[in-house]
Amino acid sequence: MIIEDWIGVLGGAIFYLSWVVQVWETKKYGKPTFTSKFFWIRIIASLILLVEAIRVKSIGFFLVYIGTIIMMG
């Protein structure tokens, strides 16, 4: 893979990390918990994946990540 291809992988890994944080904090507090960490990680991942969607010229990915950013904001 070339460096540009890793942008999507990085974004996906960070997106997955948001769920790891959410599960960790839910176990820590003993109830379903979504802290600001979860939302900031998700916004950062969505922005990276948005860049990837624009790079590969994918309107589907673009719309999904714009929607995610809007819902998180």
C-alpha positions in Angstrom: 0.0 0.0 0.0 1.1 3.5 -0.6 0.8 6.2 2.0 -2.5 7.6 0.7 -4.1 4.2 1.1 -3.3 4.2 4.8 -5.4 7.3 5.4 -8.6 5.2 5.3 -7.0 2.5 7.5 -6.0 5.1 10.0 -9.5 6.6 10.0 -11.1 3.2 10.4 -8.8 2.3 13.3 -9.5 5.6 15.1 -13.3 5.1 14.5 -13.0 1.6 16.0 -11.1 3.1 19.0 -14.1 5.2 19.8 -16.1 2.1 20.5 -13.3 0.6 22.6 -13.3 3.8 24.7 -17.1 3.6 25.0 -17.0 0.0 26.2 -14.2 0.7 28.6 -16.0 3.7 30.2 -19.3 1.8 30.3 -17.6 -0.9 32.3 -15.8 1.7 34.5 -19.1 3.5 35.4 -21.3 0.4 35.4 -23.9 1.8 33.0 -24.0 2.9 29.4 -21.8 5.9 29.1 -20.8 8.2 26.2 -18.3 10.7 27.3 -16.8 13.6 25.4 -13.7 11.4 24.7 -16.0 9.1 22.6 -17.4 12.0 20.6 -14.0 13.7 20.0 -12.5 10.5 18.8 -15.5 9.9 16.6 -15.3 13.4 15.1 -11.5 13.1 14.4 -12.1 9.7 12.8 -15.0 11.0 10.7 -12.9 13.9 9.4 -10.0 11.6 8.4 -12.5 9.3 6.7 -14.1 12.3 5.0 -10.7 13.2 3.6 -10.4 9.6 2.3 -13.8 9.7 0.7 -12.9 12.9 -1.1 -9.6 11.4 -2.2 -11.2 8.4 -3.7 -14.1 10.4 -5.1 -16.8 8.4 -3.3 -20.1 10.3 -2.9 -21.5 7.5 -0.7 -18.6 7.7 1.8 -18.7 11.5 1.6 -22.4 11.7 2.5 -22.1 9.2 5.3 -19.2 11.0 7.0 -20.8 14.4 6.5 -23.9 13.1 8.2 -21.8 11.6 11.0 -20.0 14.9 11.6 -23.3 16.8 11.7 -24.8 14.3 14.2 -21.7 14.4 16.4 -21.6 18.3 16.4 
